[in-house]
Amino acid sequence: MTVRKAWIVATAAAGTGLAFVMLLVVGVYMVAGNLANGIGGGAVGLAKGAVPAAYQSLVQKWGNLCGAINPALLAAQLYQESGFNPNAKSPAAAEGIAQFIPGTWATHGVDGDGDGDRDVWDPNDAIPSAASYDCKLASYVKDAPGNQTENMLAAYNAGAYAVIKYGGVPPYKETQNYVKTITTLEKSFARPVDRVDPSKQAAAAIYYAQKKLGTPYLWGGNGTADQGGRFDCSGLTKAAYESVGVTLPRVANDQYNAGAHPSRSELLPGDLVFFSDNLTDSRTIRHVGIYVGGGYMIDAPRTGAVIRFDPIDTPDYFGATRVTEDGAKALPTSV
């Protein structure tokens, strides 16, 4: 069934109130689809709340240390490495928010806050050290052909010698995937300066969610048969996008990083909308829904409620994400 036919079926099957909302969705979505293509480039800062407030000024400052990096790229690296967890430790003994291994830290760790020590567990040292290390790698490969930032990321993963040897990103699958992951994830931390295009899968994702209206909420629900087809909020959004081939993380605060962040005035049907009691930190997001237009979303609200339409303009509205396939693929499976 085509997306257009899906909308016709959905509208015909709905009651009067639902039909009105769905017609609104169709109109907004079709207008959006007629706009010129292209995602705005030239990001000059961090998207609202994309980085925890405790680290935002550090990432903004040190993300401008050299031309090979920017605040959004640095944020993407920190999120990919540790999920902004300053106490993270990997099985490979990588430590802290930037996941330095001891040998690399011994050589490249810096005293970012000027307190006389270099502490890998202190973000005030580790974040400046991550930026400094990126810029050092960029200087090692500055004469290699190709994109300076991509070469720097490749050097981070495979070593500067490999980048110099191959004249750019080396033909290693792991390295190529690493470069693509970080540069894709970067977009979800950048503040867009132009209109963000709608997802091609948005209408079908809404159609999936619309079919679940009236289903009782279940904490931890993924819609499986043994759960009676019930969902919680992020289970519903995950299933809706999975129905169109886009795999999102399970929890809402990770789903926030699955694409760029349109402003409230730029929302289009299919955007994920998020809610939090702390409007400065995306890691505190506690609820998500799928925007359908006209100031409404489809969501699974809470225990005792059913999947329904709810307004989005509430005091705890955090922001939105326009899901992209590449953006979803770039997200770590666990942080």
Order of alpha helices (4+ residues) and beta strands (2+ residues): alpha-alpha-alpha-alpha-alpha-alpha-alpha-alpha-alpha-alpha-alpha-alpha-beta-beta-beta-beta-beta-beta-alpha
